[in-house]
Amino acid sequence: MQTPTQDDDIRRLIEAQQWREAFELLLERFREKVFRLSISMLRDETQAEDLTQEIFLRVWKGLPGYHGEASLSTWIYTISRNACLTELKRRSLRPTVSLSDPAIEESVDAFPSLQSTDPAGGAEMDAHAMLDQLPEKYRHVIILFYLEQKAYDEVAAMLGMPLGTVKTMLFRARKELLRIGARRPVAALAV
């Protein structure tokens, strides 16, 4: 007998072809996760917001074709990852101006109203900055395991890699984060 999951209600709605109701629940449960994955891969909040909408459009169109071979989170993660990879490939084909360009940063620094005064936001930015310094393969594993709170086997399925590899990558990613954190001032890491 199969154990119930938190997504059984969505699966029942899909089986009953109640697409709108199923989609509304999917959107409610997965919007933040898809956005976080998008921003971790694209490293651009505006593009991540746009792509998140596009991803959910793909999910909406794909609902009738979902037959439950994979868990909903794996199915949505795969759609999201593929959309992000496509966007990254598209982005590499057309050059853009980076907001982290020193000339642009100097212009932004000249406007005090654009600078954050929220100390908690600074700690969050430091955590994101540390994650950004991780190699992409480690960053994805860390985000899925710790931020998305996926189990080892779920991370392995989502990334299409063996369970042992996931555990090894998590170990190496934690080790790398400690190394990165050791280079940063302790006050910046306090939450």
C-alpha positions in Angstrom: 0.0 0.0 0.0 1.3 3.4 -0.9 1.8 5.9 1.9 -0.1 9.2 1.6 1.9 12.3 0.6 1.2 16.0 1.1 0.3 16.2 -2.6 -2.3 13.5 -2.7 -5.1 16.2 -2.8 -3.5 17.7 -5.9 -3.1 14.3 -7.5 -6.8 13.5 -6.9 -7.8 16.8 -8.5 -5.7 16.0 -11.5 -7.2 12.5 -11.8 -10.6 14.1 -11.7 -9.5 16.5 -14.4 -10.2 19.5 -12.1 -7.3 21.4 -13.7 -8.0 24.8 -12.2 -8.3 23.6 -8.7 -5.2 21.5 -9.0 -3.2 24.3 -10.5 -4.3 26.7 -7.8 -3.0 24.3 -5.1 0.2 23.7 -7.1 0.8 27.4 -7.4 0.2 28.0 -3.7 2.6 25.2 -2.6 5.4 25.5 -5.2 5.6 29.2 -6.3 8.2 30.1 -3.6 10.3 27.0 -4.3 10.3 27.5 -8.0 11.3 31.2 -7.6 14.1 30.3 -5.2 15.4 27.7 -7.7 15.2 30.2 -10.5 17.0 32.9 -8.6 19.7 30.5 -7.5 20.3 29.5 -11.1 19.8 32.8 -12.9 21.2 35.1 -10.2 18.8 37.8 -11.3 15.6 38.5 -9.3 13.7 40.1 -12.1 14.5 37.4 -14.6 13.7 34.8 -11.9 10.2 36.4 -11.4 9.5 36.4 -15.1 10.8 32.8 -15.5 8.7 31.6 -12.5 5.6 32.9 -14.3 6.7 31.1 -17.5 7.4 27.9 -15.6 3.9 27.9 -14.1 2.4 28.5 -17.6 4.3 25.4 -18.7 3.0 23.5 -15.6 -0.6 24.6 -16.4 -0.2 23.4 -20.0 1.4 20.2 -18.9 -1.2 19.2 -16.2 -3.3 17.1 -18.5 -0.2 15.1 -19.5 0.9 14.5 -15.9 0.3 10.8 -15.1 2.1 10.6 -11.7 5.2 8.6 -12.8 7.3 11.1 -10.7 6.3 13.0 -7.6 4.8 16.5 -8.3 7.8 18.2 -6.8 10.2 16.2 -9.0 8.0 17.0 -12.1 7.8 20.7 -11.3 11.5 20.8 -10.4 12.4 19.2 -13.8 10.3 21.7 -15.7 11.9 24.6 -13.6 15.4 23.3 -14.1 15.0 22.9 -17.8 13.5 26.3 -18.2 16.4 27.9 -16.2 18.9 26.0 -18.3 17.2 27.2 -21.5 17.2 30.8 -20.2 20.9 30.5 -19.3 21.7 29.2 -22.8 19.6 32.0 -24.4 21.3 34.5 -22.1 24.8 33.4 -23.2 23.8 34.0 -26.8 22.9 37.6 -26.2 25.2 39.9 -24.2 23.7 42.0 -21.4 24.9 44.7 -19.0 25.5 43.5 -15.5 24.3 45.5 -12.6 27.4 44.3 -10.7 29.6 46.1 -13.2 31.8 48.5 -11.2 30.7 51.5 -13.2 27.0 50.6 -12.6 27.7 49.9 -8.9 29.3 53.4 -8.5 26.2 55.0 -9.9 23.9 53.0 -7.6 26.1 53.9 -4.6 25.6 57.5 -5.4 21.9 57.2 -4.6 21.4 56.7 -0.8 17.7 55.9 -1.3 18.7 52.7 -3.1 20.7 51.3 -0.2 19.2 49.0 2.4 19.1 50.0 6.0 17.6 46.7 7.2 20.3 44.8 9.2 18.5 41.5 8.9 18.4 42.0 5.1 22.2 42.3 5.2 22.6 38.9 6.9 20.3 37.3 4.3 22.4 39.0 1.6 25.6 37.5 3.1 24.0 34.0 3.1 23.1 34.5 -0.6 26.6 35.8 -1.3 28.1 32.7 0.3 25.8 30.5 -1.7 26.8 32.4 -4.9 30.4 31.6 -4.2 29.7 27.8 -4.3 30.2 25.9 -7.5 26.8 25.4 -9.2 26.6 21.7 -8.6 27.1 22.2 -4.8 24.7 25.2 -4.7 21.8 23.1 -6.2 22.3 20.3 -3.7 22.5 22.7 -0.7 19.4 24.6 -1.8 17.3 21.5 -2.4 18.4 19.7 0.8 18.5 22.6 3.3 16.3 25.4 1.8 13.7 23.2 0.1 14.0 20.5 2.8 14.1 17.6 0.4 15.2 14.2 1.5 18.4 12.7 0.1 16.5 10.4 -2.3 14.4 13.3 -3.5 17.4 15.4 -4.2 19.0 12.5 -6.0 15.9 12.0 -8.2 15.6 15.7 -8.9 19.2 16.0 -10.0 19.3 12.7 -11.7 22.3 11.4 -9.7 23.0 8.5 -7.3 22.2 8.9 -3.6 25.9 8.4 -2.6 26.9 11.3 -4.9 24.3 13.6 -3.3 25.7 12.8 0.1 29.2 13.4 -1.0 28.3 16.7 -2.7 26.5 17.8 0.5 29.6 17.0 2.5 31.8 18.9 0.1 29.4 21.8 -0.1 29.3 22.2 3.7 33.1 22.0 3.8 33.3 24.7 1.1 30.8 26.9 2.9 32.8 26.7 6.1 35.9 27.7 4.1 34.0 30.6 2.5 32.6 31.6 5.9 36.1 31.6 7.5 37.2 34.3 5.0 34.2 36.6 6.0 34.0 38.7 9.1 32.1 36.9 11.9 29.8 39.9 12.4 28.5 39.6 8.8 27.4 36.0 9.5 25.5 36.7 12.7 21.7 36.4 12.1 
